[in-house]
Amino acid sequence: MPEAQGSPLARAIATTYGTPAVVVDLDIVERNIERLQVACDTAGLANRPHIKTHKSPVLAALQRDKGAKGITCQKLGEAEVMAAGGLDDILISYNLIGEEKMARLARLVREGVNIRPCADNPVAVDGYADAARAAERTLGVLVECDTGRERAGVETPGEAIELARRIAGHQGLRFDGLLLYAPENKMPESQAFLDAVQAGLAEHGLEAKIVSTGGTPNLRQLGAITGATEHRSGTSIFNDRMMMACGAATLADCALAVYATVVSRAGPDRGILDSGSKTLTADPGGGLDGYGLIREYPQARIKGFAEEHGMLDLGACDRKPAIGETVSIVPNHVCVVVNMVDQLVTVRGNELVGPIPVAARGKIV
Amino acid sequence: MPEAQGSPLARAIATTYGTPAVVVDLDIVERNIERLQVACDTAGLANRPHIKTHKSPVLAALQRDKGAKGITCQKLGEAEVMAAGGLDDILISYNLIGEEKMARLARLVREGVNIRPCADNPVAVDGYADAARAAERTLGVLVECDTGRERAGVETPGEAIELARRIAGHQGLRFDGLLLYAPENKMPESQAFLDAVQAGLAEHGLEAKIVSTGGTPNLRQLGAITGATEHRSGTSIFNDRMMMACGAATLADCALAVYATVVSRAGPDRGILDSGSKTLTADPGGGLDGYGLIREYPQARIKGFAEEHGMLDLGACDRKPAIGETVSIVPNHVCVVVNMVDQLVTVRGNELVGPIPVAARGKIV
């Protein structure tokens, strides 16, 4: 049944690795890395890509070699993997809390890894002071500011200033700057917040050497925050349906696809993919229709999931995939899909290259 | 800040393993295993638990030692891990398709593993014939029937009979029976489907030695399908919020919890857990409110996620957790949560026992 097996590349992937396989095109990856670097250079910002998307020291090194100043990690376990992979200048955009984490942070610092965590509360700050003491080194800390996203971050400039002073007051800690993830539609508010913090810091003889902004959707307004010194973008290395939906990427910019095989065609308008929520994840992508875009059958809808079943609605398709055919799917949210697998299969155009490990997969601690 | 760190067990888990940690109570696990075995024994059905929930040969062996006849796997990669872990009599409740999978299936069969796949289409059946030929063994195959769930499975008794005949017609294959996952509210329809298939099979001199039913929600009506010979239940070993919602379990039956730490309390009614969609997953649990039940703060709502942030709405709480406090969360859907981590931390009551590996984690191929 060769006609039922999809493109030559899909067939090669299915035969070599089996499906589902999470596949990235290195040609597009390199283009995306280059584009981010140029965008940061043009805006006069240092580039500090977030590795939560790819979780691979190999790809982080590629970003560094193209000009990235350093990297961003969300969790300490990711930073440990990156440091072991030779990456340095690591920002952790997260409150690290608890003695188990402080012991590991101290170890990294003592080993000479250039790492900075951030804080939005005194508990985190005081823990960092313990870690610095244990490491017998000075630790730079950023204050996370929430300018409207309602995630982590202090909610007022006054709290930011107070926390910066607390950091500066600890022996062993150094106040290094501010971390923002401005909502895409709240740039003026975010600017006003930042300006107020900067003014207050100056009054206390403090300075934010680093002002780190974030987000791939925000790449379109890079430079909109005056006073920013660097930007964190994760998703842009691969892109996904969510980035397409917000206008940050086109289908041609999507470097990652899940290759999956149609394993059942129970009814004329139904089909089952061998990829369910344990591969594509149940991430709704902020309200997208369905759970992925099938490139070969864009009219097909992945309408639901079981853990290993992707339920296809083929009602709107003029052509329909046959049982045994392998298709490629741009997922809703690429960062969570990468985190499901131990390796990414790499290709260049229609040529298989080989696997690279997702070394920081599952490093949630 | 000892008062902010939660219960002694939570503190021990956070200090020893860090959070988030996925924790199972072996006392409850054993009770759940026992209860499933008794339910199957009482109904006169063989017990064939689905290992997709725990993905651990250690726990599968516990199920076998308590009386399970065999196990169920969804993917070949899971079966390979279970076979390597000493489990035998493996049913794969899934269409396996493609030459890469047939080579691996043939290898297991040749090595003497007692394994049966299922099929709902001729492509899968013909592939199994290839695998049997390559293994130089006879392979038993089940026909998957869809009695209304609209997942995989043939949709009519006629198709089931035709497929059984196709299996029996292949040298090297043996028609062994039928696989159902009856919708909870379609028992009479499922019975009628099964009766029609059985009658048709008899006309052609065929017999379904195995009639395998499935589902933890269906445990409440175990024995409702006359002619069933065995039952597959996965989730009942741990249970979760979904099983509580459908009445298949109580909170006391939930053996698994995600231990997570509050890392931010940005506003009086807001909080952030160090567990987001990369731990608890975005699985909505079939329409539950929020993404998990915090046992210590049942009025708290996990209202949304970032990848590593769980957004807490504490508006309805009379007591509120402090920064640094570790809480325990019963997830919406336990099977996908286990699949996020490389190990389960085990406890008995308030005592830490130790980690067991999730050996089949991510075995999606």
HADDOCK unambig.tbl for C-alpha pairs under 7 A between the chains (distance, minus, plus):
assign (segid A and resid 15 and name CA) (segid B and resid 99 and name CA) 6.37 0.50 0.50
assign (segid A and resid 15 and name CA) (segid B and resid 100 and name CA) 5.15 0.50 0.50
assign (segid A and resid 16 and name CA) (segid B and resid 100 and name CA) 6.86 0.50 0.50
assign (segid A and resid 18 and name CA) (segid B and resid 100 and name CA) 5.69 0.50 0.50
assign (segid A and resid 18 and name CA) (segid B and resid 101 and name CA) 6.75 0.50 0.50
assign (segid A and resid 18 and name CA) (segid B and resid 365 and name CA) 6.10 0.50 0.50
assign (segid A and resid 19 and name CA) (segid B and resid 365 and name CA) 5.59 0.50 0.50
assign (segid A and resid 20 and name CA) (segid B and resid 364 and name CA) 6.74 0.50 0.50
assign (segid A and resid 20 and name CA) (segid B and resid 365 and name CA) 5.90 0.50 0.50
assign (segid A and resid 95 and name CA) (segid B and resid 263 and name CA) 6.04 0.50 0.50
assign (segid A and resid 97 and name CA) (segid B and resid 263 and name CA) 6.51 0.50 0.50
assign (segid A and resid 97 and name CA) (segid B and resid 324 and name CA) 6.37 0.50 0.50
assign (segid A and resid 98 and name CA) (segid B and resid 324 and name CA) 6.72 0.50 0.50
assign (segid A and resid 99 and name CA) (segid B and resid 15 and name CA) 6.37 0.50 0.50
assign (segid A and resid 100 and name CA) (segid B and resid 15 and name CA) 5.16 0.50 0.50
assign (segid A and resid 100 and name CA) (segid B and resid 16 and name CA) 6.86 0.50 0.50
assign (segid A and resid 100 and name CA) (segid B and resid 18 and name CA) 5.71 0.50 0.50
assign (segid A and resid 101 and name CA) (segid B and resid 18 and name CA) 6.75 0.50 0.50
assign (segid A and resid 120 and name CA) (segid B and resid 264 and name CA) 6.91 0.50 0.50
assign (segid A and resid 121 and name CA) (segid B and resid 264 and name CA) 6.83 0.50 0.50
assign (segid A and resid 123 and name CA) (segid B and resid 323 and name CA) 6.94 0.50 0.50
assign (segid A and resid 152 and name CA) (segid B and resid 264 and name CA) 6.24 0.50 0.50
assign (segid A and resid 152 and name CA) (segid B and resid 266 and name CA) 6.56 0.50 0.50
assign (segid A and resid 152 and name CA) (segid B and resid 272 and name CA) 6.74 0.50 0.50
assign (segid A and resid 153 and name CA) (segid B and resid 266 and name CA) 6.47 0.50 0.50
assign (segid A and resid 154 and name CA) (segid B and resid 266 and name CA) 5.88 0.50 0.50
assign (segid A and resid 155 and name CA) (segid B and resid 266 and name CA) 6.52 0.50 0.50
assign (segid A and resid 263 and name CA) (segid B and resid 95 and name CA) 6.05 0.50 0.50
assign (segid A and resid 263 and name CA) (segid B and resid 97 and name CA) 6.51 0.50 0.50
assign (segid A and resid 264 and name CA) (segid B and resid 120 and name CA) 6.91 0.50 0.50
assign (segid A and resid 264 and name CA) (segid B and resid 121 and name CA) 6.83 0.50 0.50
assign (segid A and resid 264 and name CA) (segid B and resid 152 and name CA) 6.24 0.50 0.50
assign (segid A and resid 266 and name CA) (segid B and resid 152 and name CA) 6.58 0.50 0.50
assign (segid A and resid 266 and name CA) (segid B and resid 153 and name CA) 6.48 0.50 0.50
assign (segid A and resid 266 and name CA) (segid B and resid 154 and name CA) 5.89 0.50 0.50
assign (segid A and resid 266 and name CA) (segid B and resid 155 and name CA) 6.51 0.50 0.50
assign (segid A and resid 272 and name CA) (segid B and resid 152 and name CA) 6.74 0.50 0.50
assign (segid A and resid 278 and name CA) (segid B and resid 336 and name CA) 6.46 0.50 0.50
assign (segid A and resid 282 and name CA) (segid B and resid 282 and name CA) 5.54 0.50 0.50
assign (segid A and resid 282 and name CA) (segid B and resid 283 and name CA) 5.49 0.50 0.50
assign (segid A and resid 283 and name CA) (segid B and resid 282 and name CA) 5.49 0.50 0.50
assign (segid A and resid 323 and name CA) (segid B and resid 123 and name CA) 6.94 0.50 0.50
assign (segid A and resid 324 and name CA) (segid B and resid 97 and name CA) 6.38 0.50 0.50
assign (segid A and resid 324 and name CA) (segid B and resid 98 and name CA) 6.73 0.50 0.50
assign (segid A and resid 336 and name CA) (segid B and resid 278 and name CA) 6.46 0.50 0.50
assign (segid A and resid 340 and name CA) (segid B and resid 362 and name CA) 6.36 0.50 0.50
assign (segid A and resid 341 and name CA) (segid B and resid 362 and name CA) 6.01 0.50 0.50
assign (segid A and resid 362 and name CA) (segid B and resid 340 and name CA) 6.37 0.50 0.50
assign (segid A and resid 362 and name CA) (segid B and resid 341 and name CA) 6.04 0.50 0.50
assign (segid A and resid 364 and name CA) (segid B and resid 20 and name CA) 6.75 0.50 0.50
assign (segid A and resid 365 and name CA) (segid B and resid 18 and name CA) 6.08 0.50 0.50
assign (segid A and resid 365 and name CA) (segid B and resid 19 and name CA) 5.59 0.50 0.50
assign (segid A and resid 365 and name CA) (segid B and resid 20 and name CA) 5.89 0.50 0.50
